[in-house]
Amino acid sequence: EDKVVQSPLSLVVHEGDTVTLNCSYEVTNFRSLLWYKQEKKAPTFLFMLTSSGIEKKSGRLSSILDKKELSSILNITATQTGDSAIYLCAVGDRITLVFGKGTRLSVIA
Amino acid sequence: GAGVSQTPSNKVTEKGKYVELRCDPISGHTALYWYRQSLGQGPEFLIYFQGTGAADDSGLPNDRFFAVRPEGSVSTLKIQRTERGDSAVYLCASSSTGVGEAFFGQGTRLTVV
């Protein structure tokens, strides 16, 4: 059975801190790994990583895929209160996306 | 449309009733997914459409759940004889490529009382 595990499940940091969120997976037919940010109901797309694109960066956010270790990290530097959200990792297999439970990040001023 | 649209945004129904949840995907997106998210959990796959056909419905929990996409655009998730355990946020997503960048709607929060 395909599985995606995220850690930690929750995290509280102060503004300006740097955080690293982890995602590991076991998927039979790996195609891609995606990161989403969920603040209320709709997850919003952050990054997609594939075998041909193992590192992505956008502003203070960056992500790396380690296909050998079957894992990915999401880094957020200089955190702001607006970064508070649930961060979801999802792995695309042949058909669909399998999600982890998410990491709840709280950034306090 | 500009994004994935789901209606209603909230639905409260009595146990045993029938409900329909609607999803209007991004125009031109052939792939459409339904997910269900319970509190403290990640989204759980229900069904995937490629065009008009259900390419994978292995995530539907039982035969009370059914989904259609008759014209390859709007999809409706139908739940018969609702139970309190069906209470969750139902998310719809669409993608132009399938298992690429899937874009989610705001979801429908279903509460069965």
Interface residues (C-beta under 8 A of the other chain):
Chain A: V4 Q6 R31 S32 L34 Y36 K40 K41 A42 P43 T44 F45 M48 L88 A90 G92 D93 R94 I95 T96 L97 V98 F99 G100 K101 G102
Chain B: V4 Y33 Y35 G40 Q41 G42 P43 E44 F45 Y48 A55 D56 G59 V89 L91 A93 G98 V99 G100 E101 A102 F103 F104 G105 Q106 G107 R109
